[in-house]
Amino acid sequence: MLFMAICEHNKTIKMSEQFKIVKNPTWEEYVEETKNLSTDKFIYRGQSNLFKNGSFTPWGIKSSFNRENDPKKFKFRKFLTQQLEQGLFETYYSNYEFVKNTNLNQSDLISRLYFLQHYGISTCLIDFTFDPLVALYFSLTSLKGHNVMRTANPSTGVLTIYPDDCYVSIYQINHKLLCEKLNINNLDEANKNLTIKYDHYAIDLNRKLEWAHLAIDLDPLSKINNSINNYNLKEQKGCFLLFDNHYAQDYDLITFIEKYCEINDIIFTEPLVTIYNIKYNSLFQRMHIINKPRYKTVFKFLKENNCTGQYLFNDYQGLKYDFNFFHDQ
């Protein structure tokens, strides 16, 4: 359920009245609203959602590992203790050229996990960023490119590639409030031995019938072995939420936190989550209208601010994403 409300100054708000607010800005309005907000308070995540076979589906925030694997057959904690664990990783993977070139064979489990998360391997880490522009870029990355004739609204120039009700979503989370109200544990340096302490991060919804592992790392670069260059994490101003919903598969990150707050009657003085939904069609190059100024695309704006795949990746992923916006430069 989405809660639509406005916070009055210093008003105490019960969970039942407000947990998150939803906004429907243009991308320009989103940029303007978030440009001066403190990184000491907010983190962001952008998602494209899904339009397929004529149907639009908003994505929940779930880890790529639990989306892609059968949870009955493949658990993330087993992946940690088998594929990434010290000793086993070296035994099975140290002769891979990629492993040798990136020094993964000389690193600890946390350094490997954080690196692989940003280089295409599925984990139960969920990427967030302190930079709202990085989140805006990532909200575009699963939109499909177009290189054929495109129709547009003749009065506004806005393209009509998708139905009008399709949108990307950018999640803004108050991480201070999240840690304070839910007592979320940090994936701190003492927990290099993540496999042994994994249940330290368990959060119970209802007497162990439904529960998840939830933790946060707002400074992941400080945990990484010096021999590893995690360029993507650094340039994306990244941070992580660990969310393993193996035993709470009906919930994504937001609905799990929402349910936990409801059960525990947690009270807020401000929203924990703000969701910005921006329409697909507004994100592409507009048709030029005579006697009106040319419209700057979101991709061109992001490129001017060093916030496209060219700047955020040092591997093929940046090229893969930016190919989709050849006509929007």
C-alpha positions in Angstrom: 0.0 0.0 0.0 1.3 3.4 -0.9 0.7 6.2 1.7 0.2 9.7 0.3 0.6 12.4 3.0 2.3 15.6 3.9 4.4 16.0 7.1 3.5 19.0 9.2 6.3 20.6 11.1 7.3 18.4 14.1 4.2 16.3 13.9 4.5 12.8 15.2 3.3 10.3 12.6 2.2 6.8 13.4 3.2 4.0 11.0 -0.4 3.4 10.1 -0.6 7.0 8.7 2.7 7.3 6.9 5.6 5.2 6.0 6.5 6.4 2.6 5.4 9.2 0.2 5.2 8.9 -3.5 5.9 11.8 -5.9 5.5 12.1 -9.7 8.0 14.7 -10.8 9.6 15.4 -14.1 13.3 14.5 -14.1 14.2 18.2 -13.9 12.0 18.6 -10.8 13.7 15.5 -9.2 17.1 17.0 -9.8 16.1 20.4 -8.4 14.5 18.8 -5.3 17.4 16.5 -4.4 20.5 18.6 -5.4 21.0 20.2 -2.0 19.9 17.4 0.3 22.5 16.0 2.7 24.4 12.8 2.1 24.5 12.4 5.9 20.8 11.6 5.8 19.8 10.1 2.4 20.8 7.3 0.1 19.2 6.6 -3.3 18.4 3.7 -5.7 17.1 3.9 -9.3 15.1 1.2 -11.0 13.7 1.0 -14.5 10.7 -1.2 -13.7 9.5 -3.5 -16.5 7.4 -3.0 -19.7 7.0 -6.3 -21.5 4.4 -7.7 -23.9 2.3 -4.6 -23.5 2.2 -4.7 -19.7 3.9 -2.5 -17.2 5.1 -4.0 -13.8 6.8 -2.0 -11.1 9.8 -3.8 -9.6 10.2 -4.4 -5.9 13.6 -3.9 -4.4 15.0 -7.4 -4.2 18.5 -8.8 -4.5 19.6 -10.1 -7.8 20.7 -13.3 -6.1 17.2 -14.2 -4.8 15.5 -13.0 -8.0 17.6 -15.3 -10.2 18.0 -18.4 -8.1 15.5 -20.9 -6.7 15.6 -20.2 -2.9 14.8 -23.8 -2.1 17.9 -25.0 -3.9 20.5 -22.2 -3.6 20.9 -20.0 -0.5 23.1 -17.0 -0.4 24.8 -17.9 2.8 25.9 -21.2 1.2 27.2 -19.2 -1.8 29.3 -17.2 0.7 30.7 -20.3 2.5 31.4 -22.2 -0.7 32.2 -20.0 -3.7 33.7 -17.0 -1.8 35.1 -18.5 1.4 38.8 -18.2 2.1 40.7 -21.3 0.8 37.9 -22.6 -1.4 37.9 -19.6 -3.6 41.6 -19.9 -4.2 41.4 -23.6 -4.8 38.7 -23.4 -7.5 39.1 -19.9 -9.1 42.7 -18.6 -8.6 43.8 -19.6 -12.1 41.0 -17.5 -13.8 42.6 -14.6 -15.7 40.0 -12.2 -14.4 40.7 -13.3 -10.8 44.4 -12.9 -11.3 44.1 -9.5 -13.0 41.9 -8.1 -10.2 43.8 -9.6 -7.3 40.7 -11.4 -6.0 42.8 -14.4 -5.2 44.7 -12.3 -2.7 41.7 -10.7 -0.9 39.3 -11.5 1.9 35.6 -12.5 1.6 34.2 -9.0 2.1 36.5 -7.5 -0.5 35.6 -10.2 -3.0 31.9 -9.8 -2.3 31.9 -6.0 -2.7 33.9 -6.2 -5.9 31.8 -8.9 -7.6 28.6 -7.1 -6.7 29.8 -4.2 -8.9 31.1 -6.4 -11.7 28.1 -8.4 -12.7 27.9 -11.2 -10.1 24.5 -11.7 -8.4 24.6 -11.3 -4.6 22.2 -10.4 -1.8 23.7 -6.9 -1.6 21.5 -4.1 -3.0 23.3 -1.1 -4.5 22.5 2.3 -3.2 24.3 5.6 -3.8 24.7 8.9 -2.0 24.4 10.8 -5.3 20.8 11.3 -6.6 22.2 11.8 -10.2 23.8 8.3 -10.1 20.4 6.9 -9.0 18.7 8.8 -11.9 21.2 7.3 -14.3 20.6 3.8 -13.0 16.8 4.3 -13.3 17.4 4.5 -17.1 19.7 1.5 -17.6 17.0 -1.1 -18.3 15.0 1.0 -20.7 15.3 -0.2 -24.3 16.9 1.8 -27.0 15.0 2.8 -30.2 16.5 3.5 -33.6 13.4 3.5 -35.8 10.8 6.2 -36.6 9.3 7.5 -33.4 6.0 9.4 -33.0 5.6 12.4 -30.7 3.0 14.7 -29.2 2.9 17.6 -31.7 2.4 20.3 -29.1 5.0 19.2 -26.6 7.4 17.1 -28.6 7.3 14.3 -26.0 7.7 10.9 -27.6 5.0 8.3 -27.3 7.3 5.2 -27.2 5.6 3.7 -24.2 2.1 4.0 -22.6 1.7 7.0 -20.5 1.5 5.1 -17.2 5.0 3.6 -17.5 7.6 5.1 -15.2 11.0 4.6 -13.6 11.3 4.7 -9.8 14.0 6.3 -7.7 13.9 5.4 -4.0 15.3 7.9 -1.4 15.8 6.3 2.0 16.6 8.2 5.2 19.4 5.9 6.3 19.8 7.6 9.7 16.1 7.0 10.5 16.4 3.4 9.2 19.3 2.5 11.5 17.7 4.4 14.4 14.2 3.0 14.2 15.0 -0.6 13.2 18.3 -0.9 14.9 19.9 -2.1 11.7 23.4 -3.5 12.2 26.4 -2.4 10.2 28.5 -4.7 8.0 31.5 -3.3 9.9 35.1 -4.3 9.6 34.9 -6.7 12.5 32.6 -8.8 10.4 35.2 -9.9 7.9 34.0 -13.4 8.9 30.6 -12.8 7.5 29.7 -16.5 7.1 29.9 -17.1 10.9 28.1 -14.0 11.9 25.5 -14.0 9.3 22.6 -14.6 11.7 23.7 -11.5 13.6 21.8 -9.6 10.9 18.5 -11.6 11.1 15.3 -9.6 11.7 12.2 -11.5 12.7 8.7 -10.5 11.5 6.6 -13.1 13.3 8.2 -15.7 15.6 10.6 -17.0 13.0 7.9 -17.8 10.5 9.0 -15.0 8.3 12.4 -13.3 8.7 15.2 -11.8 6.7 18.8 -10.8 7.0 19.2 -7.0 6.8 22.3 -4.9 7.4 23.9 -1.7 6.0 27.3 -0.5 5.0 27.6 3.2 4.3 31.4 3.1 3.8 32.2 -0.1 1.9 35.4 1.3 0.3 37.0 1.3 3.8 36.5 -2.5 4.1 38.2 -3.4 0.8 41.6 -4.9 0.6 44.1 -2.3 -0.7 45.2 -4.6 -3.6 41.7 -4.4 -5.2 40.6 -1.5 -7.3 36.8 -1.3 -7.0 36.5 1.5 -9.5 32.8 1.1 -10.1 31.9 1.3 -6.4 34.0 4.4 -5.9 32.8 6.3 -8.9 29.2 5.4 -8.3 29.5 6.8 -4.7 28.1 3.4 -3.7 26.9 1.9 -0.5 25.0 -1.3 0.3 22.1 -2.8 2.0 22.3 -6.5 2.6 18.8 -7.9 2.2 18.4 -11.7 2.1 14.7 -12.5 2.1 15.1 -16.2 1.7 12.6 -16.8 4.6 10.3 -13.9 3.6 9.9 -14.3 -0.1 6.6 -12.4 -0.3 8.4 -9.2 0.7 10.7 -6.9 -1.1 13.0 -4.5 0.9 10.4 -1.8 1.3 7.4 -4.0 2.1 9.5 -6.0 4.6 10.6 -2.8 6.5 7.0 -1.5 6.3 5.6 -4.7 7.8 8.2 -4.7 10.5 7.4 -1.1 11.5 3.6 -1.9 11.5 4.2 -5.0 13.8 6.3 -3.0 16.2 4.2 0.2 16.1 7.2 2.3 15.2 6.5 6.1 15.2 8.0 8.6 12.8 8.3 12.4 12.7 9.2 12.3 9.0 9.0 9.8 6.1 11.4 7.0 6.0 11.1 6.4 2.2 10.3 8.8 -0.7 9.7 7.3 -4.1 10.0 9.4 -7.2 8.2 8.0 -10.2 9.2 9.6 -13.5 7.5 8.7 -16.8 9.4 6.7 -19.4 8.5 8.9 -22.4 9.9 12.1 -20.7 13.3 10.5 -20.5 13.9 10.3 -24.3 14.9 13.0 -26.9 11.9 15.2 -27.7 10.9 16.1 -31.2 12.0 19.7 -31.9 9.2 22.2 -32.3 9.8 25.2 -34.5 10.3 28.5 -32.7 10.8 26.7 -29.4 14.1 26.1 -27.6 15.7 22.7 -28.0 15.1 20.4 -25.2 18.0 18.9 -23.2 17.6 15.2 -22.7 18.3 13.6 -19.3 21.1 11.6 -20.8 22.8 14.8 -22.1 22.4 16.4 -18.7 23.9 13.4 -17.0 26.8 13.3 -19.4 27.5 17.0 -18.7 27.6 16.1 -15.1 30.0 13.1 -15.6 27.3 10.7 -14.6 26.8 8.2 -17.5 28.4 4.8 -18.1 31.5 6.5 -19.5 32.3 7.8 -16.0 30.7 5.3 -13.7 32.2 2.0 -15.0 35.6 0.8 -16.1 34.2 -2.3 -17.7 31.7 -3.3 -20.5 28.6 -2.4 -18.4 28.9 1.3 -19.0 29.1 0.8 -22.8 26.2 -1.6 -22.7 23.9 0.9 -20.9 24.9 3.9 -22.9 24.3 2.2 -26.2 20.6 2.6 -25.5 20.9 6.4 -25.6 22.8 6.9 -28.8 19.9 9.1 -30.1 19.6 11.1 -26.9 23.0 12.7 -26.9 
